[in-house]
Amino acid sequence: MTLWLSFVAAGVLASLAGALWRVWRGPRRADRMMGAQLVGTGGVAVLMLLAPLGSWAALDVALVLALLAALAAVGFVKATSPDGAGDPEEEEETPRRKADG
Amino acid sequence: MADVATVVLTGIGLFFFLAGTAGLMRFPDTFSRLHALTKADNLGLGFIALGVAFQAATWREVALLALIWALALLAAGTVSQLVARAALGEEETR
């Protein structure tokens, strides 16, 4: 059982590598943010898988990591549009800073 | 019996994770990648959480796993909306 859980954790780490490739190559900022979010979720998955192997305290760490991944994306959205709402209808009045591609 | 369930469920979870990541890497457009990403997040993580829940000794771990998955579901849903809106304004560069 430990062998299988470690194998699945290694598989999830491989998917993390794919996400990092997207972060490196992603033409636009949103792609890089998506890659970062997948890294966060992959981290949560690995922690979950290693919890039964190591100590079950890893679940608390996974909970915090899931929360931080969400807050990182909120930080990204706040950076692109000043009021952070990112509402297309409301964008017309406030001309937004042209985000680089 | 619990081990068999764990093996099967974590295997399905891993499959969805890899499918989501392959989608994230292969899809041509930002928004289709976002689509693939949320699949990996919700389904992959959900099946892995379900699989690991069979290994849990006490009910506390099962509750914690369910909590993490619920948070990941909510976070992935809202975050993909936010990122999509943030990406909507930028010029279309491939």
N, CA and C atoms of all chains as a GROMACS GRO file, in nm:
protein
  585
    1MET      N    1   0.084  -0.120   0.000
    1MET     CA    2   0.000   0.000   0.000
    1MET      C    3   0.088   0.125   0.000
    2THR      N    4   0.195   0.123   0.081
    2THR     CA    5   0.281   0.242   0.082
    2THR      C    6   0.343   0.261  -0.055
    3LEU      N    7   0.378   0.148  -0.122
    3LEU     CA    8   0.441   0.162  -0.254
    3LEU      C    9   0.343   0.230  -0.350
    4TRP      N   10   0.215   0.188  -0.345
    4TRP     CA   11   0.118   0.244  -0.438
    4TRP      C   12   0.097   0.393  -0.410
    5LEU      N   13   0.085   0.429  -0.280
    5LEU     CA   14   0.062   0.571  -0.250
    5LEU      C   15   0.181   0.654  -0.293
    6SER      N   16   0.302   0.601  -0.274
    6SER     CA   17   0.420   0.678  -0.319
    6SER      C   18   0.420   0.690  -0.471
    7PHE      N   19   0.377   0.585  -0.540
    7PHE     CA   20   0.374   0.590  -0.686
    7PHE      C   21   0.275   0.698  -0.732
    8VAL      N   22   0.157   0.702  -0.669
    8VAL     CA   23   0.058   0.802  -0.710
    8VAL      C   24   0.109   0.941  -0.677
    9ALA      N   25   0.178   0.955  -0.562
    9ALA     CA   26   0.234   1.087  -0.528
    9ALA      C   27   0.336   1.129  -0.632
   10ALA      N   28   0.418   1.032  -0.680
   10ALA     CA   29   0.517   1.065  -0.783
   10ALA      C   30   0.445   1.106  -0.911
   11GLY      N   31   0.332   1.040  -0.943
   11GLY     CA   32   0.256   1.078  -1.062
   11GLY      C   33   0.204   1.220  -1.051
   12VAL      N   34   0.157   1.256  -0.932
   12VAL     CA   35   0.106   1.392  -0.915
   12VAL      C   36   0.220   1.492  -0.926
   13LEU      N   37   0.338   1.452  -0.878
   13LEU     CA   38   0.453   1.543  -0.893
   13LEU      C   39   0.488   1.561  -1.039
   14ALA      N   40   0.469   1.454  -1.119
   14ALA     CA   41   0.494   1.468  -1.263
   14ALA      C   42   0.397   1.570  -1.322
   15SER      N   43   0.272   1.567  -1.273
   15SER     CA   44   0.177   1.666  -1.326
   15SER      C   45   0.216   1.805  -1.280
   16LEU      N   46   0.280   1.814  -1.162
   16LEU     CA   47   0.332   1.943  -1.118
   16LEU      C   48   0.437   1.994  -1.215
   17ALA      N   49   0.520   1.902  -1.267
   17ALA     CA   50   0.622   1.943  -1.363
   17ALA      C   51   0.555   2.002  -1.487
   18GLY      N   52   0.443   1.939  -1.530
   18GLY     CA   53   0.370   1.993  -1.644
   18GLY      C   54   0.320   2.133  -1.614
   19ALA      N   55   0.273   2.151  -1.490
   19ALA     CA   56   0.222   2.284  -1.454
   19ALA      C   57   0.336   2.386  -1.456
   20LEU      N   58   0.454   2.345  -1.406
   20LEU     CA   59   0.567   2.440  -1.408
   20LEU      C   60   0.607   2.472  -1.550
   21TRP      N   61   0.596   2.373  -1.639
   21TRP     CA   62   0.628   2.402  -1.780
   21TRP      C   63   0.534   2.508  -1.833
   22ARG      N   64   0.405   2.497  -1.794
   22ARG     CA   65   0.309   2.598  -1.838
   22ARG      C   66   0.345   2.733  -1.778
   23VAL      N   67   0.392   2.736  -1.653
   23VAL     CA   68   0.431   2.863  -1.592
   23VAL      C   69   0.546   2.924  -1.672
   24TRP      N   70   0.638   2.842  -1.716
   24TRP     CA   71   0.755   2.894  -1.787
   24TRP      C   72   0.714   2.944  -1.925
   25ARG      N   73   0.630   2.862  -1.991
   25ARG     CA   74   0.605   2.894  -2.132
   25ARG      C   75   0.485   2.985  -2.150
   26GLY      N   76   0.392   2.986  -2.057
   26GLY     CA   77   0.261   3.048  -2.075
   26GLY      C   78   0.272   3.184  -2.141
   27PRO      N   79   0.210   3.207  -2.260
   27PRO     CA   80   0.228   3.338  -2.322
   27PRO      C   81   0.171   3.452  -2.238
   28ARG      N   82   0.061   3.425  -2.164
   28ARG     CA   83  -0.002   3.539  -2.096
   28ARG      C   84   0.003   3.520  -1.945
   29ARG      N   85  -0.018   3.628  -1.872
   29ARG     CA   86  -0.004   3.620  -1.726
   29ARG      C   87  -0.106   3.523  -1.668
   30ALA      N   88  -0.224   3.516  -1.733
   30ALA     CA   89  -0.329   3.429  -1.677
   30ALA      C   90  -0.284   3.284  -1.686
   31ASP      N   91  -0.210   3.247  -1.794
   31ASP     CA   92  -0.164   3.109  -1.805
   31ASP      C   93  -0.068   3.077  -1.692
   32ARG      N   94   0.019   3.173  -1.663
   32ARG     CA   95   0.118   3.147  -1.556
   32ARG      C   96   0.045   3.133  -1.424
   33MET      N   97  -0.061   3.213  -1.406
   33MET     CA   98  -0.134   3.202  -1.280
   33MET      C   99  -0.202   3.067  -1.269
   34MET      N  100  -0.250   3.016  -1.381
   34MET     CA  101  -0.316   2.885  -1.379
   34MET      C  102  -0.216   2.778  -1.341
   35GLY      N  103  -0.094   2.790  -1.399
   35GLY     CA  104   0.008   2.692  -1.365
   35GLY      C  105   0.038   2.696  -1.216
   36ALA      N  106   0.048   2.818  -1.162
   36ALA     CA  107   0.077   2.830  -1.019
   36ALA      C  108  -0.035   2.768  -0.937
   37GLN      N  109  -0.159   2.783  -0.984
   37GLN     CA  110  -0.270   2.728  -0.905
   37GLN      C  111  -0.268   2.577  -0.911
   38LEU      N  112  -0.228   2.521  -1.027
   38LEU     CA  113  -0.220   2.374  -1.034
   38LEU      C  114  -0.108   2.323  -0.946
   39VAL      N  115   0.002   2.401  -0.935
   39VAL     CA  116   0.109   2.361  -0.844
   39VAL      C  117   0.054   2.355  -0.701
   40GLY      N  118  -0.030   2.455  -0.664
   40GLY     CA  119  -0.088   2.454  -0.530
   40GLY      C  120  -0.174   2.331  -0.509
   41THR      N  121  -0.260   2.302  -0.607
   41THR     CA  122  -0.350   2.187  -0.589
   41THR      C  123  -0.271   2.058  -0.590
   42GLY      N  124  -0.167   2.050  -0.676
   42GLY     CA  125  -0.083   1.930  -0.678
   42GLY      C  126  -0.015   1.910  -0.545
   43GLY      N  127   0.028   2.022  -0.483
   43GLY     CA  128   0.090   2.011  -0.351
   43GLY      C  129  -0.008   1.955  -0.250
   44VAL      N  130  -0.133   2.002  -0.257
   44VAL     CA  131  -0.234   1.952  -0.164
   44VAL      C  132  -0.253   1.802  -0.187
   45ALA      N  133  -0.256   1.760  -0.315
   45ALA     CA  134  -0.278   1.618  -0.343
   45ALA      C  135  -0.163   1.534  -0.290
   46VAL      N  136  -0.038   1.583  -0.309
   46VAL     CA  137   0.076   1.505  -0.261
   46VAL      C  138   0.072   1.494  -0.109
   47LEU      N  139   0.038   1.605  -0.043
   47LEU     CA  140   0.032   1.600   0.104
   47LEU      C  141  -0.073   1.501   0.150
   48MET      N  142  -0.186   1.500   0.079
   48MET     CA  143  -0.292   1.404   0.116
   48MET      C  144  -0.243   1.262   0.101
   49LEU      N  145  -0.168   1.236  -0.009
   49LEU     CA  146  -0.125   1.099  -0.034
   49LEU      C  147  -0.021   1.055   0.068
   50LEU      N  148   0.062   1.151   0.111
   50LEU     CA  149   0.169   1.112   0.203
   50LEU      C  150   0.120   1.111   0.348
   51ALA      N  151  -0.003   1.158   0.371
   51ALA     CA  152  -0.052   1.161   0.510
   51ALA      C  153  -0.057   1.021   0.571
   52PRO      N  154  -0.117   0.920   0.502
   52PRO     CA  155  -0.119   0.788   0.566
   52PRO      C  156   0.020   0.727   0.582
   53LEU      N  157   0.116   0.770   0.493
   53LEU     CA  158   0.251   0.711   0.505
   53LEU      C  159   0.322   0.773   0.624
   54GLY      N  160   0.328   0.908   0.622
   54GLY     CA  161   0.398   0.974   0.732
   54GLY      C  162   0.304   0.992   0.848
   55SER      N  163   0.278   1.118   0.884
   55SER     CA  164   0.185   1.141   0.996
   55SER      C  165   0.062   1.211   0.943
   56TRP      N  166  -0.053   1.190   1.008
   56TRP     CA  167  -0.176   1.248   0.959
   56TRP      C  168  -0.178   1.399   0.978
   57ALA      N  169  -0.076   1.454   1.043
   57ALA     CA  170  -0.073   1.600   1.059
   57ALA      C  171  -0.057   1.667   0.923
   58ALA      N  172  -0.011   1.591   0.822
   58ALA     CA  173   0.009   1.653   0.690
   58ALA      C  174  -0.123   1.706   0.636
   59LEU      N  175  -0.236   1.654   0.688
   59LEU     CA  176  -0.365   1.702   0.636
   59LEU      C  177  -0.387   1.848   0.672
   60ASP      N  178  -0.339   1.886   0.792
   60ASP     CA  179  -0.356   2.027   0.829
   60ASP      C  180  -0.273   2.116   0.736
   61VAL      N  181  -0.153   2.067   0.704
   61VAL     CA  182  -0.069   2.145   0.612
   61VAL      C  183  -0.138   2.157   0.478
   62ALA      N  184  -0.203   2.048   0.432
   62ALA     CA  185  -0.271   2.052   0.302
   62ALA      C  186  -0.385   2.153   0.305
   63LEU      N  187  -0.452   2.161   0.420
   63LEU     CA  188  -0.563   2.258   0.430
   63LEU      C  189  -0.511   2.400   0.414
   64VAL      N  190  -0.399   2.430   0.481
   64VAL     CA  191  -0.344   2.566   0.473
   64VAL      C  192  -0.297   2.594   0.332
   65LEU      N  193  -0.235   2.494   0.268
   65LEU     CA  194  -0.184   2.516   0.132
   65LEU      C  195  -0.299   2.541   0.035
   66ALA      N  196  -0.411   2.469   0.053
   66ALA     CA  197  -0.527   2.491  -0.035
   66ALA      C  198  -0.576   2.635  -0.019
   67LEU      N  199  -0.577   2.684   0.106
   67LEU     CA  200  -0.624   2.821   0.128
   67LEU      C  201  -0.529   2.921   0.064
   68LEU      N  202  -0.397   2.899   0.082
   68LEU     CA  203  -0.300   2.995   0.029
   68LEU      C  204  -0.303   2.998  -0.124
   69ALA      N  205  -0.327   2.881  -0.186
   69ALA     CA  206  -0.332   2.880  -0.333
   69ALA      C  207  -0.446   2.970  -0.381
   70ALA      N  208  -0.559   2.964  -0.310
   70ALA     CA  209  -0.672   3.048  -0.351
   70ALA      C  210  -0.637   3.196  -0.333
   71LEU      N  211  -0.570   3.228  -0.220
   71LEU     CA  212  -0.538   3.369  -0.195
   71LEU      C  213  -0.435   3.420  -0.295
   72ALA      N  214  -0.347   3.332  -0.342
   72ALA     CA  215  -0.249   3.378  -0.441
   72ALA      C  216  -0.320   3.423  -0.567
   73ALA      N  217  -0.422   3.347  -0.608
   73ALA     CA  218  -0.493   3.384  -0.731
   73ALA      C  219  -0.566   3.517  -0.710
   74VAL      N  220  -0.620   3.537  -0.588
   74VAL     CA  221  -0.688   3.665  -0.563
   74VAL      C  222  -0.587   3.778  -0.574
   75GLY      N  223  -0.465   3.754  -0.521
   75GLY     CA  224  -0.360   3.855  -0.532
   75GLY      C  225  -0.331   3.887  -0.678
   76PHE      N  226  -0.327   3.785  -0.761
   76PHE     CA  227  -0.300   3.808  -0.903
   76PHE      C  228  -0.409   3.895  -0.964
   77VAL      N  229  -0.534   3.865  -0.933
   77VAL     CA  230  -0.644   3.941  -0.995
   77VAL      C  231  -0.640   4.084  -0.946
   78LYS      N  232  -0.608   4.103  -0.816
   78LYS     CA  233  -0.601   4.241  -0.766
   78LYS      C  234  -0.490   4.317  -0.838
   79ALA      N  235  -0.385   4.245  -0.881
   79ALA     CA  236  -0.273   4.316  -0.945
   79ALA      C  237  -0.312   4.362  -1.084
   80THR      N  238  -0.393   4.283  -1.155
   80THR     CA  239  -0.420   4.322  -1.295
   80THR      C  240  -0.521   4.436  -1.298
   81SER      N  241  -0.631   4.426  -1.222
   81SER     CA  242  -0.726   4.538  -1.233
   81SER      C  243  -0.732   4.608  -1.096
   82PRO      N  244  -0.714   4.744  -1.098
   82PRO     CA  245  -0.695   4.816  -0.972
   82PRO      C  246  -0.803   4.786  -0.870
   83ASP      N  247  -0.932   4.792  -0.912
   83ASP     CA  248  -1.030   4.768  -0.806
   83ASP      C  249  -1.052   4.619  -0.785
   84GLY      N  250  -0.990   4.537  -0.874
   84GLY     CA  251  -0.991   4.393  -0.847
   84GLY      C  252  -1.121   4.328  -0.885
   85ALA      N  253  -1.219   4.408  -0.922
   85ALA     CA  254  -1.345   4.342  -0.951
   85ALA      C  255  -1.331   4.266  -1.082
   86GLY      N  256  -1.252   4.322  -1.180
   86GLY     CA  257  -1.233   4.251  -1.307
   86GLY      C  258  -1.363   4.234  -1.380
   87ASP      N  259  -1.456   4.334  -1.356
   87ASP     CA  260  -1.588   4.321  -1.418
   87ASP      C  261  -1.582   4.383  -1.557
   88PRO      N  262  -1.602   4.305  -1.666
   88PRO     CA  263  -1.585   4.365  -1.800
   88PRO      C  264  -1.677   4.484  -1.819
   89GLU      N  265  -1.806   4.476  -1.770
   89GLU     CA  266  -1.898   4.588  -1.795
   89GLU      C  267  -1.842   4.714  -1.730
   90GLU      N  268  -1.789   4.696  -1.611
   90GLU     CA  269  -1.752   4.816  -1.535
   90GLU      C  270  -1.616   4.868  -1.580
   91GLU      N  271  -1.548   4.789  -1.671
   91GLU     CA  272  -1.411   4.829  -1.707
   91GLU      C  273  -1.410   4.956  -1.791
   92GLU      N  274  -1.526   4.979  -1.868
   92GLU     CA  275  -1.520   5.090  -1.964
   92GLU      C  276  -1.490   5.220  -1.893
   93GLU      N  277  -1.560   5.248  -1.780
   93GLU     CA  278  -1.540   5.382  -1.719
   93GLU      C  279  -1.396   5.398  -1.674
   94THR      N  280  -1.340   5.293  -1.606
   94THR     CA  281  -1.203   5.314  -1.554
   94THR      C  282  -1.107   5.244  -1.651
   95PRO      N  283  -1.041   5.322  -1.740
   95PRO     CA  284  -0.947   5.255  -1.834
   95PRO      C  285  -0.837   5.186  -1.754
   96ARG      N  286  -0.826   5.057  -1.769
   96ARG     CA  287  -0.736   4.978  -1.684
   96ARG      C  288  -0.594   4.988  -1.735
   97ARG      N  289  -0.497   4.977  -1.649
   97ARG     CA  290  -0.355   4.974  -1.687
   97ARG      C  291  -0.339   4.857  -1.783
   98LYS      N  292  -0.273   4.882  -1.903
   98LYS     CA  293  -0.262   4.776  -2.004
   98LYS      C  294  -0.168   4.671  -1.948
   99ALA      N  295  -0.220   4.553  -1.912
   99ALA     CA  296  -0.132   4.448  -1.856
   99ALA      C  297  -0.046   4.393  -1.969
  100ASP      N  298   0.083   4.368  -1.943
  100ASP     CA  299   0.169   4.316  -2.050
  100ASP      C  300   0.124   4.175  -2.085
  101GLY      N  301   0.145   4.135  -2.210
  101GLY     CA  302   0.094   4.007  -2.260
  101GLY      C  303   0.160   3.888  -2.195
  102MET      N  304  -1.005  -0.503   0.185
  102MET     CA  305  -1.109  -0.440   0.104
  102MET      C  306  -1.082  -0.289   0.094
  103ALA      N  307  -1.043  -0.230   0.209
  103ALA     CA  308  -1.020  -0.085   0.208
  103ALA      C  309  -0.902  -0.055   0.116
  104ASP      N  310  -0.800  -0.143   0.120
  104ASP     CA  311  -0.683  -0.115   0.036
  104ASP      C  312  -0.721  -0.116  -0.111
  105VAL      N  313  -0.807  -0.212  -0.150
  105VAL     CA  314  -0.846  -0.217  -0.292
  105VAL      C  315  -0.917  -0.087  -0.330
  106ALA      N  316  -1.006  -0.042  -0.241
  106ALA     CA  317  -1.078   0.083  -0.273
  106ALA      C  318  -0.980   0.197  -0.285
  107THR      N  319  -0.882   0.203  -0.195
  107THR     CA  320  -0.784   0.313  -0.201
  107THR      C  321  -0.709   0.307  -0.332
  108VAL      N  322  -0.664   0.188  -0.370
  108VAL     CA  323  -0.583   0.179  -0.493
  108VAL      C  324  -0.666   0.225  -0.612
  109VAL      N  325  -0.790   0.177  -0.620
  109VAL     CA  326  -0.873   0.212  -0.737
  109VAL      C  327  -0.900   0.362  -0.739
  110LEU      N  328  -0.940   0.418  -0.624
  110LEU     CA  329  -0.981   0.559  -0.623
  110LEU      C  330  -0.863   0.652  -0.646
  111THR      N  331  -0.750   0.624  -0.582
  111THR     CA  332  -0.635   0.714  -0.605
  111THR      C  333  -0.587   0.700  -0.748
  112GLY      N  334  -0.603   0.578  -0.806
  112GLY     CA  335  -0.566   0.564  -0.948
  112GLY      C  336  -0.651   0.652  -1.036
  113ILE      N  337  -0.782   0.653  -1.010
  113ILE     CA  338  -0.871   0.739  -1.090
  113ILE      C  339  -0.833   0.885  -1.068
  114GLY      N  340  -0.802   0.920  -0.944
  114GLY     CA  341  -0.763   1.058  -0.914
  114GLY      C  342  -0.639   1.097  -0.989
  115LEU      N  343  -0.542   1.006  -0.994
  115LEU     CA  344  -0.418   1.036  -1.066
  115LEU      C  345  -0.447   1.052  -1.214
  116PHE      N  346  -0.537   0.969  -1.267
  116PHE     CA  347  -0.571   0.979  -1.409
  116PHE      C  348  -0.627   1.118  -1.440
  117PHE      N  349  -0.719   1.165  -1.354
  117PHE     CA  350  -0.778   1.296  -1.381
  117PHE      C  351  -0.675   1.406  -1.368
  118PHE      N  352  -0.584   1.388  -1.272
  118PHE     CA  353  -0.479   1.489  -1.254
  118PHE      C  354  -0.395   1.501  -1.379
  119LEU      N  355  -0.352   1.384  -1.429
  119LEU     CA  356  -0.266   1.387  -1.549
  119LEU      C  357  -0.344   1.438  -1.669
  120ALA      N  358  -0.474   1.400  -1.678
  120ALA     CA  359  -0.554   1.450  -1.790
  120ALA      C  360  -0.566   1.602  -1.782
  121GLY      N  361  -0.588   1.654  -1.660
  121GLY     CA  362  -0.601   1.799  -1.647
  121GLY      C  363  -0.472   1.868  -1.683
  122THR      N  364  -0.359   1.811  -1.640
  122THR     CA  365  -0.231   1.875  -1.670
  122THR      C  366  -0.201   1.866  -1.819
  123ALA      N  367  -0.233   1.751  -1.880
  123ALA     CA  368  -0.210   1.740  -2.025
  123ALA      C  369  -0.295   1.844  -2.096
  124GLY      N  370  -0.420   1.862  -2.046
  124GLY     CA  371  -0.506   1.964  -2.107
  124GLY      C  372  -0.445   2.102  -2.088
  125LEU      N  373  -0.390   2.127  -1.969
  125LEU     CA  374  -0.333   2.259  -1.943
  125LEU      C  375  -0.217   2.286  -2.037
  126MET      N  376  -0.143   2.181  -2.071
  126MET     CA  377  -0.024   2.203  -2.156
  126MET      C  378  -0.061   2.209  -2.303
  127ARG      N  379  -0.165   2.130  -2.344
  127ARG     CA  380  -0.187   2.112  -2.487
  127ARG      C  381  -0.287   2.212  -2.544
  128PHE      N  382  -0.380   2.262  -2.464
  128PHE     CA  383  -0.491   2.339  -2.524
  128PHE      C  384  -0.439   2.471  -2.582
  129PRO      N  385  -0.497   2.515  -2.696
  129PRO     CA  386  -0.443   2.632  -2.766
  129PRO      C  387  -0.473   2.764  -2.696
  130ASP      N  388  -0.587   2.772  -2.625
  130ASP     CA  389  -0.633   2.905  -2.584
  130ASP      C  390  -0.636   2.914  -2.433
  131THR      N  391  -0.620   3.035  -2.380
  131THR     CA  392  -0.616   3.052  -2.234
  131THR      C  393  -0.739   2.996  -2.168
  132PHE      N  394  -0.855   3.023  -2.226
  132PHE     CA  395  -0.978   2.988  -2.155
  132PHE      C  396  -1.002   2.838  -2.161
  133SER      N  397  -0.958   2.771  -2.271
  133SER     CA  398  -0.977   2.625  -2.273
  133SER      C  399  -0.881   2.561  -2.173
  134ARG      N  400  -0.762   2.625  -2.155
  134ARG     CA  401  -0.671   2.569  -2.053
  134ARG      C  402  -0.735   2.581  -1.915
  135LEU      N  403  -0.802   2.693  -1.895
  135LEU     CA  404  -0.866   2.714  -1.764
  135LEU      C  405  -0.969   2.603  -1.740
  136HIS      N  406  -1.036   2.564  -1.849
  136HIS     CA  407  -1.135   2.457  -1.839
  136HIS      C  408  -1.068   2.329  -1.792
  137ALA      N  409  -0.955   2.296  -1.855
  137ALA     CA  410  -0.887   2.172  -1.819
  137ALA      C  411  -0.836   2.178  -1.676
  138LEU      N  412  -0.791   2.298  -1.636
  138LEU     CA  413  -0.731   2.310  -1.503
  138LEU      C  414  -0.832   2.277  -1.395
  139THR      N  415  -0.954   2.331  -1.408
  139THR     CA  416  -1.050   2.309  -1.299
  139THR      C  417  -1.092   2.162  -1.294
  140LYS      N  418  -1.083   2.092  -1.411
  140LYS     CA  419  -1.116   1.948  -1.404
  140LYS      C  420  -1.015   1.878  -1.315
  141ALA      N  421  -0.886   1.908  -1.340
  141ALA     CA  422  -0.782   1.841  -1.262
  141ALA      C  423  -0.802   1.873  -1.115
  142ASP      N  424  -0.828   2.004  -1.087
  142ASP     CA  425  -0.842   2.044  -0.948
  142ASP      C  426  -0.951   1.964  -0.880
  143ASN      N  427  -1.072   1.974  -0.933
  143ASN     CA  428  -1.187   1.922  -0.858
  143ASN      C  429  -1.188   1.770  -0.859
  144LEU      N  430  -1.182   1.711  -0.978
  144LEU     CA  431  -1.202   1.566  -0.987
  144LEU      C  432  -1.080   1.492  -0.935
  145GLY      N  433  -0.962   1.535  -0.981
  145GLY     CA  434  -0.842   1.462  -0.939
  145GLY      C  435  -0.827   1.465  -0.789
  146LEU      N  436  -0.841   1.584  -0.733
  146LEU     CA  437  -0.825   1.597  -0.588
  146LEU      C  438  -0.936   1.522  -0.516
  147GLY      N  439  -1.057   1.527  -0.571
  147GLY     CA  440  -1.170   1.461  -0.506
  147GLY      C  441  -1.149   1.312  -0.496
  148PHE      N  442  -1.105   1.248  -0.605
  148PHE     CA  443  -1.088   1.103  -0.601
  148PHE      C  444  -0.972   1.066  -0.511
  149ILE      N  445  -0.864   1.148  -0.513
  149ILE     CA  446  -0.752   1.116  -0.425
  149ILE      C  447  -0.797   1.127  -0.279
  150ALA      N  448  -0.874   1.232  -0.249
  150ALA     CA  449  -0.922   1.248  -0.110
  150ALA      C  450  -1.009   1.130  -0.070
  151LEU      N  451  -1.094   1.087  -0.164
  151LEU     CA  452  -1.182   0.973  -0.135
  151LEU      C  453  -1.100   0.848  -0.111
  152GLY      N  454  -0.996   0.829  -0.195
  152GLY     CA  455  -0.914   0.709  -0.179
  152GLY      C  456  -0.841   0.709  -0.047
  153VAL      N  457  -0.783   0.825  -0.011
  153VAL     CA  458  -0.707   0.831   0.114
  153VAL      C  459  -0.801   0.818   0.234
  154ALA      N  460  -0.929   0.859   0.216
  154ALA     CA  461  -1.022   0.851   0.328
  154ALA      C  462  -1.038   0.706   0.374
  155PHE      N  463  -1.021   0.610   0.283
  155PHE     CA  464  -1.034   0.470   0.325
  155PHE      C  465  -0.921   0.429   0.417
  156GLN      N  466  -0.810   0.502   0.409
  156GLN     CA  467  -0.697   0.466   0.495
  156GLN      C  468  -0.706   0.532   0.631
  157ALA      N  469  -0.802   0.622   0.646
  157ALA     CA  470  -0.803   0.703   0.768
  157ALA      C  471  -0.836   0.613   0.888
  158ALA      N  472  -0.770   0.640   1.002
  158ALA     CA  473  -0.794   0.559   1.121
  158ALA      C  474  -0.917   0.612   1.196
  159THR      N  475  -0.921   0.744   1.215
  159THR     CA  476  -1.034   0.798   1.292
  159THR      C  477  -1.120   0.884   1.200
  160TRP      N  478  -1.236   0.927   1.250
  160TRP     CA  479  -1.327   1.006   1.167
  160TRP      C  480  -1.273   1.148   1.147
  161ARG      N  481  -1.178   1.188   1.235
  161ARG     CA  482  -1.126   1.325   1.221
  161ARG      C  483  -1.059   1.340   1.085
  162GLU      N  484  -0.979   1.240   1.044
  162GLU     CA  485  -0.910   1.254   0.916
  162GLU      C  486  -1.010   1.260   0.801
  163VAL      N  487  -1.114   1.176   0.809
  163VAL     CA  488  -1.211   1.176   0.699
  163VAL      C  489  -1.277   1.313   0.689
  164ALA      N  490  -1.310   1.371   0.806
  164ALA     CA  491  -1.374   1.504   0.803
  164ALA      C  492  -1.277   1.607   0.746
  165LEU      N  493  -1.149   1.596   0.785
  165LEU     CA  494  -1.050   1.693   0.737
  165LEU      C  495  -1.033   1.682   0.586
  166LEU      N  496  -1.030   1.557   0.536
  166LEU     CA  497  -1.018   1.537   0.391
  166LEU      C  498  -1.136   1.599   0.318
  167ALA      N  499  -1.257   1.575   0.373
  167ALA     CA  500  -1.375   1.632   0.308
  167ALA      C  501  -1.368   1.784   0.310
  168LEU      N  502  -1.318   1.839   0.421
  168LEU     CA  503  -1.308   1.986   0.432
  168LEU      C  504  -1.211   2.040   0.329
  169ILE      N  505  -1.095   1.973   0.313
  169ILE     CA  506  -0.996   2.020   0.216
  169ILE      C  507  -1.054   2.016   0.076
  170TRP      N  508  -1.123   1.908   0.045
  170TRP     CA  509  -1.178   1.896  -0.090
  170TRP      C  510  -1.286   2.003  -0.112
  171ALA      N  511  -1.371   2.029  -0.010
  171ALA     CA  512  -1.475   2.132  -0.026
  171ALA      C  513  -1.409   2.268  -0.049
  172LEU      N  514  -1.302   2.297   0.029
  172LEU     CA  515  -1.233   2.426   0.010
  172LEU      C  516  -1.174   2.432  -0.130
  173ALA      N  517  -1.114   2.320  -0.175
  173ALA     CA  518  -1.053   2.322  -0.308
  173ALA      C  519  -1.159   2.342  -0.415
  174LEU      N  520  -1.277   2.281  -0.395
  174LEU     CA  521  -1.386   2.300  -0.493
  174LEU      C  522  -1.424   2.446  -0.501
  175LEU      N  523  -1.449   2.506  -0.384
  175LEU     CA  524  -1.491   2.647  -0.383
  175LEU      C  525  -1.382   2.734  -0.442
  176ALA      N  526  -1.258   2.708  -0.398
  176ALA     CA  527  -1.147   2.794  -0.443
  176ALA      C  528  -1.130   2.781  -0.594
  177ALA      N  529  -1.132   2.660  -0.647
  177ALA     CA  530  -1.108   2.643  -0.790
  177ALA      C  531  -1.218   2.711  -0.870
  178GLY      N  532  -1.344   2.698  -0.822
  178GLY     CA  533  -1.454   2.760  -0.895
  178GLY      C  534  -1.437   2.910  -0.902
  179THR      N  535  -1.418   2.973  -0.786
  179THR     CA  536  -1.412   3.120  -0.787
  179THR      C  537  -1.284   3.168  -0.854
  180VAL      N  538  -1.174   3.098  -0.829
  180VAL     CA  539  -1.047   3.145  -0.885
  180VAL      C  540  -1.051   3.141  -1.037
  181SER      N  541  -1.110   3.035  -1.095
  181SER     CA  542  -1.111   3.031  -1.241
  181SER      C  543  -1.198   3.143  -1.296
  182GLN      N  544  -1.309   3.176  -1.225
  182GLN     CA  545  -1.388   3.292  -1.270
  182GLN      C  546  -1.303   3.419  -1.268
  183LEU      N  547  -1.231   3.440  -1.156
  183LEU     CA  548  -1.153   3.563  -1.142
  183LEU      C  549  -1.043   3.570  -1.248
  184VAL      N  550  -0.972   3.458  -1.265
  184VAL     CA  551  -0.860   3.461  -1.360
  184VAL      C  552  -0.914   3.482  -1.501
  185ALA      N  553  -1.029   3.420  -1.532
  185ALA     CA  554  -1.084   3.437  -1.666
  185ALA      C  555  -1.120   3.583  -1.689
  186ARG      N  556  -1.176   3.648  -1.588
  186ARG     CA  557  -1.213   3.790  -1.607
  186ARG      C  558  -1.089   3.875  -1.619
  187ALA      N  559  -0.987   3.840  -1.538
  187ALA     CA  560  -0.864   3.919  -1.547
  187ALA      C  561  -0.802   3.903  -1.685
  188ALA      N  562  -0.814   3.782  -1.742
  188ALA     CA  563  -0.750   3.757  -1.872
  188ALA      C  564  -0.835   3.814  -1.985
  189LEU      N  565  -0.963   3.845  -1.955
  189LEU     CA  566  -1.052   3.890  -2.062
  189LEU      C  567  -1.002   4.022  -2.119
  190GLY      N  568  -0.949   4.108  -2.032
  190GLY     CA  569  -0.916   4.243  -2.078
  190GLY      C  570  -0.788   4.248  -2.159
  191GLU      N  571  -0.699   4.148  -2.134
  191GLU     CA  572  -0.566   4.160  -2.197
  191GLU      C  573  -0.577   4.136  -2.346
  192GLU      N  574  -0.482   4.188  -2.425
  192GLU     CA  575  -0.489   4.170  -2.571
  192GLU      C  576  -0.462   4.022  -2.601
  193GLU      N  577  -0.516   3.975  -2.714
  193GLU     CA  578  -0.507   3.833  -2.748
  193GLU      C  579  -0.367   3.803  -2.801
  194THR      N  580  -0.278   3.758  -2.714
  194THR     CA  581  -0.146   3.716  -2.768
  194THR      C  582  -0.139   3.565  -2.752
  195ARG      N  583  -0.095   3.496  -2.853
  195ARG     CA  584  -0.090   3.349  -2.843
  195ARG      C  585   0.015   3.305  -2.745
   0.00000   0.00000   0.00000
